[in-house]
Amino acid sequence: MAAGALGRRAAGFLRSFRSSVLLPFNGMCSVQPTSTLYIKPGPLLATSAQRPLLSVGNIPCGHLVSILNRVTPLLPSVLHQQVRTVTKYSLRKGKRKTVKAVVHRFLRLHCGLWLRRRAGYKKKLWKKTSRRKRRLREQVFCNKTQSKLLDKMTTSFWKRRNWYVNDPFQKYHDRTNLHL
């Protein structure tokens, strides 16, 4: 029922769009609609196999109609919701999930700071000087905004304190007079 209403709205929008765009070109070209817009219930995906809504014979305004034919399959895809990598509710247990790319690329200290490598530390090393390569191998702190975002992308499991043998970051885990 909702898909039918959505289809009627989209078809009405396209009809009004087609008439408003082609109105100034009435005397110059003749355009006939060849099919109607059908939206089947299910996922709203734009496919390239759809037939064009307008056909053009030997007319001088072919560019306008070709633009319309390229845009119309994209209109249903506008209705998609935004996709993010954070899963707020998992399907099995309904829990929030961690973004694994964050865990692999960053290190969280217990005080809440995040460490990262400098960008490009593995790329095109053949043309970088040894001084620049050494500087790129350093690890730097993320700023406050980035740290808050990374905290949102991980669960409490990754925020707990870990004790490692010979931890090179042991002196950085606890900071005094540091306000985030």
SELUM-171246 format. One record per residue (C-alpha): residue in three letters; residue number from 1; x, y negated, z. Coordinates in steps of 0.5 Angstrom, whole numbers. Layout:
! SELUM-171246
<r residuo="ala" num="NUM" u="X" v="Y" w="Z"/>
...
This chain:
! SELUM-171246
<r residuo="met" num="1" u="0" v="0" w="0"/>
<r residuo="ala" num="2" u="6" v="-5" w="2"/>
<r residuo="ala" num="3" u="9" v="-3" w="-5"/>
<r residuo="gly" num="4" u="3" v="-4" w="-9"/>
<r residuo="ala" num="5" u="3" v="-11" w="-6"/>
<r residuo="leu" num="6" u="10" v="-12" w="-7"/>
<r residuo="gly" num="7" u="9" v="-10" w="-14"/>
<r residuo="arg" num="8" u="4" v="-15" w="-15"/>
<r residuo="arg" num="9" u="7" v="-21" w="-12"/>
<r residuo="ala" num="10" u="14" v="-20" w="-16"/>
<r residuo="ala" num="11" u="10" v="-19" w="-23"/>
<r residuo="gly" num="12" u="6" v="-25" w="-21"/>
<r residuo="phe" num="13" u="12" v="-29" w="-20"/>
<r residuo="leu" num="14" u="16" v="-26" w="-26"/>
<r residuo="arg" num="15" u="9" v="-28" w="-30"/>
<r residuo="ser" num="16" u="10" v="-36" w="-27"/>
<r residuo="phe" num="17" u="17" v="-36" w="-28"/>
<r residuo="arg" num="18" u="17" v="-34" w="-36"/>
<r residuo="ser" num="19" u="11" v="-38" w="-37"/>
<r residuo="ser" num="20" u="14" v="-44" w="-34"/>
<r residuo="val" num="21" u="21" v="-43" w="-37"/>
<r residuo="leu" num="22" u="19" v="-42" w="-44"/>
<r residuo="leu" num="23" u="13" v="-47" w="-44"/>
<r residuo="pro" num="24" u="18" v="-53" w="-47"/>
<r residuo="phe" num="25" u="20" v="-48" w="-53"/>
<r residuo="asn" num="26" u="13" v="-46" w="-55"/>
<r residuo="gly" num="27" u="14" v="-49" w="-62"/>
<r residuo="met" num="28" u="21" v="-46" w="-63"/>
<r residuo="cys" num="29" u="20" v="-39" w="-62"/>
<r residuo="ser" num="30" u="15" v="-34" w="-61"/>
<r residuo="val" num="31" u="16" v="-29" w="-55"/>
<r residuo="gln" num="32" u="11" v="-23" w="-54"/>
<r residuo="pro" num="33" u="11" v="-19" w="-47"/>
<r residuo="thr" num="34" u="13" v="-12" w="-49"/>
<r residuo="ser" num="35" u="12" v="-8" w="-42"/>
<r residuo="thr" num="36" u="9" v="-10" w="-35"/>
<r residuo="leu" num="37" u="13" v="-9" w="-28"/>
<r residuo="tyr" num="38" u="12" v="-3" w="-25"/>
<r residuo="ile" num="39" u="15" v="-2" w="-18"/>
<r residuo="lys" num="40" u="15" v="5" w="-15"/>
<r residuo="pro" num="41" u="14" v="7" w="-8"/>
<r residuo="gly" num="42" u="21" v="8" w="-5"/>
<r residuo="pro" num="43" u="28" v="5" w="-4"/>
<r residuo="leu" num="44" u="28" v="-2" w="-8"/>
<r residuo="leu" num="45" u="34" v="-1" w="-13"/>
<r residuo="ala" num="46" u="35" v="-5" w="-19"/>
<r residuo="thr" num="47" u="37" v="0" w="-25"/>
<r residuo="ser" num="48" u="40" v="-1" w="-32"/>
<r residuo="ala" num="49" u="35" v="4" w="-35"/>
<r residuo="gln" num="50" u="29" v="-1" w="-34"/>
<r residuo="arg" num="51" u="26" v="-4" w="-41"/>
<r residuo="pro" num="52" u="27" v="-11" w="-42"/>
<r residuo="leu" num="53" u="20" v="-15" w="-40"/>
<r residuo="leu" num="54" u="21" v="-20" w="-47"/>
<r residuo="ser" num="55" u="23" v="-18" w="-54"/>
<r residuo="val" num="56" u="26" v="-23" w="-59"/>
<r residuo="gly" num="57" u="25" v="-22" w="-66"/>
<r residuo="asn" num="58" u="29" v="-27" w="-71"/>
<r residuo="ile" num="59" u="28" v="-33" w="-66"/>
<r residuo="pro" num="60" u="33" v="-39" w="-65"/>
<r residuo="cys" num="61" u="32" v="-39" w="-57"/>
<r residuo="gly" num="62" u="35" v="-32" w="-56"/>
<r residuo="his" num="63" u="40" v="-34" w="-51"/>
<r residuo="leu" num="64" u="34" v="-36" w="-46"/>
<r residuo="val" num="65" u="31" v="-29" w="-47"/>
<r residuo="ser" num="66" u="37" v="-25" w="-46"/>
<r residuo="ile" num="67" u="38" v="-29" w="-40"/>
<r residuo="leu" num="68" u="31" v="-27" w="-37"/>
<r residuo="asn" num="69" u="32" v="-20" w="-39"/>
<r residuo="arg" num="70" u="39" v="-20" w="-35"/>
<r residuo="val" num="71" u="36" v="-23" w="-29"/>
<r residuo="thr" num="72" u="29" v="-19" w="-28"/>
<r residuo="pro" num="73" u="32" v="-13" w="-26"/>
<r residuo="leu" num="74" u="36" v="-16" w="-21"/>
<r residuo="leu" num="75" u="30" v="-19" w="-18"/>
<r residuo="pro" num="76" u="28" v="-13" w="-14"/>
<r residuo="ser" num="77" u="35" v="-13" w="-11"/>
<r residuo="val" num="78" u="34" v="-19" w="-8"/>
<r residuo="leu" num="79" u="29" v="-16" w="-3"/>
<r residuo="his" num="80" u="34" v="-12" w="0"/>
<r residuo="gln" num="81" u="36" v="-13" w="7"/>
<r residuo="gln" num="82" u="43" v="-15" w="9"/>
<r residuo="val" num="83" u="48" v="-9" w="11"/>
<r residuo="arg" num="84" u="53" v="-9" w="16"/>
<r residuo="thr" num="85" u="58" v="-4" w="19"/>
<r residuo="val" num="86" u="56" v="-5" w="26"/>
<r residuo="thr" num="87" u="51" v="1" w="28"/>
<r residuo="lys" num="88" u="47" v="-2" w="33"/>
<r residuo="tyr" num="89" u="42" v="4" w="34"/>
<r residuo="ser" num="90" u="45" v="11" w="32"/>
<r residuo="leu" num="91" u="40" v="16" w="29"/>
<r residuo="arg" num="92" u="42" v="22" w="34"/>
<r residuo="lys" num="93" u="42" v="18" w="41"/>
<r residuo="gly" num="94" u="40" v="11" w="39"/>
<r residuo="lys" num="95" u="47" v="8" w="42"/>
<r residuo="arg" num="96" u="51" v="3" w="39"/>
<r residuo="lys" num="97" u="57" v="6" w="35"/>
<r residuo="thr" num="98" u="64" v="3" w="34"/>
<r residuo="val" num="99" u="67" v="1" w="27"/>
<r residuo="lys" num="100" u="73" v="5" w="26"/>
<r residuo="ala" num="101" u="77" v="0" w="22"/>
<r residuo="val" num="102" u="78" v="-4" w="28"/>
<r residuo="val" num="103" u="80" v="1" w="32"/>
<r residuo="his" num="104" u="85" v="3" w="27"/>
<r residuo="arg" num="105" u="88" v="-4" w="25"/>
<r residuo="phe" num="106" u="88" v="-7" w="32"/>
<r residuo="leu" num="107" u="90" v="-6" w="39"/>
<r residuo="arg" num="108" u="86" v="-8" w="45"/>
<r residuo="leu" num="109" u="90" v="-10" w="51"/>
<r residuo="his" num="110" u="86" v="-10" w="58"/>
<r residuo="cys" num="111" u="86" v="-17" w="59"/>
<r residuo="gly" num="112" u="81" v="-18" w="53"/>
<r residuo="leu" num="113" u="86" v="-20" w="48"/>
<r residuo="trp" num="114" u="87" v="-16" w="41"/>
<r residuo="leu" num="115" u="94" v="-15" w="37"/>
<r residuo="arg" num="116" u="94" v="-15" w="30"/>
<r residuo="arg" num="117" u="100" v="-14" w="25"/>
<r residuo="arg" num="118" u="101" v="-20" w="20"/>
<r residuo="ala" num="119" u="98" v="-20" w="13"/>
<r residuo="gly" num="120" u="102" v="-17" w="8"/>
<r residuo="tyr" num="121" u="107" v="-13" w="12"/>
<r residuo="lys" num="122" u="106" v="-7" w="7"/>
<r residuo="lys" num="123" u="105" v="-11" w="1"/>
<r residuo="lys" num="124" u="111" v="-12" w="-5"/>
<r residuo="leu" num="125" u="117" v="-11" w="0"/>
<r residuo="trp" num="126" u="121" v="-11" w="-6"/>
<r residuo="lys" num="127" u="121" v="-18" w="-7"/>
<r residuo="lys" num="128" u="121" v="-21" w="0"/>
<r residuo="thr" num="129" u="127" v="-23" w="4"/>
<r residuo="ser" num="130" u="129" v="-19" w="10"/>
<r residuo="arg" num="131" u="128" v="-25" w="14"/>
<r residuo="arg" num="132" u="121" v="-25" w="12"/>
<r residuo="lys" num="133" u="120" v="-18" w="12"/>
<r residuo="arg" num="134" u="122" v="-18" w="19"/>
<r residuo="arg" num="135" u="117" v="-24" w="21"/>
<r residuo="leu" num="136" u="112" v="-20" w="18"/>
<r residuo="arg" num="137" u="113" v="-14" w="22"/>
<r residuo="glu" num="138" u="111" v="-18" w="28"/>
<r residuo="gln" num="139" u="105" v="-17" w="32"/>
<r residuo="val" num="140" u="101" v="-23" w="33"/>
<r residuo="phe" num="141" u="95" v="-24" w="38"/>
<r residuo="cys" num="142" u="88" v="-26" w="35"/>
<r residuo="asn" num="143" u="84" v="-32" w="37"/>
<r residuo="lys" num="144" u="78" v="-33" w="41"/>
<r residuo="thr" num="145" u="73" v="-32" w="36"/>
<r residuo="gln" num="146" u="76" v="-26" w="33"/>
<r residuo="ser" num="147" u="77" v="-23" w="40"/>
<r residuo="lys" num="148" u="70" v="-24" w="41"/>
<r residuo="leu" num="149" u="68" v="-21" w="34"/>
<r residuo="leu" num="150" u="72" v="-15" w="35"/>
<r residuo="asp" num="151" u="69" v="-14" w="42"/>
<r residuo="lys" num="152" u="62" v="-14" w="39"/>
<r residuo="met" num="153" u="65" v="-8" w="34"/>
<r residuo="thr" num="154" u="67" v="-4" w="39"/>
<r residuo="thr" num="155" u="64" v="0" w="45"/>
<r residuo="ser" num="156" u="66" v="0" w="52"/>
<r residuo="phe" num="157" u="70" v="7" w="51"/>
<r residuo="trp" num="158" u="75" v="3" w="47"/>
<r residuo="lys" num="159" u="75" v="-3" w="53"/>
<r residuo="arg" num="160" u="77" v="1" w="58"/>
<r residuo="arg" num="161" u="84" v="1" w="61"/>
<r residuo="asn" num="162" u="89" v="7" w="59"/>
<r residuo="trp" num="163" u="96" v="9" w="62"/>
<r residuo="tyr" num="164" u="101" v="11" w="57"/>
<r residuo="val" num="165" u="108" v="14" w="59"/>
<r residuo="asn" num="166" u="113" v="9" w="56"/>
<r residuo="asp" num="167" u="108" v="4" w="54"/>
<r residuo="pro" num="168" u="111" v="-2" w="50"/>
<r residuo="phe" num="169" u="105" v="-7" w="52"/>
<r residuo="gln" num="170" u="105" v="-5" w="59"/>
<r residuo="lys" num="171" u="107" v="-12" w="61"/>
<r residuo="tyr" num="172" u="102" v="-15" w="56"/>
<r residuo="his" num="173" u="96" v="-12" w="59"/>
<r residuo="asp" num="174" u="95" v="-16" w="65"/>
<r residuo="arg" num="175" u="95" v="-24" w="64"/>
<r residuo="thr" num="176" u="95" v="-29" w="69"/>
<r residuo="asn" num="177" u="92" v="-36" w="68"/>
<r residuo="leu" num="178" u="89" v="-34" w="61"/>
<r residuo="his" num="179" u="82" v="-36" w="60"/>
<r residuo="leu" num="180" u="78" v="-33" w="54"/>
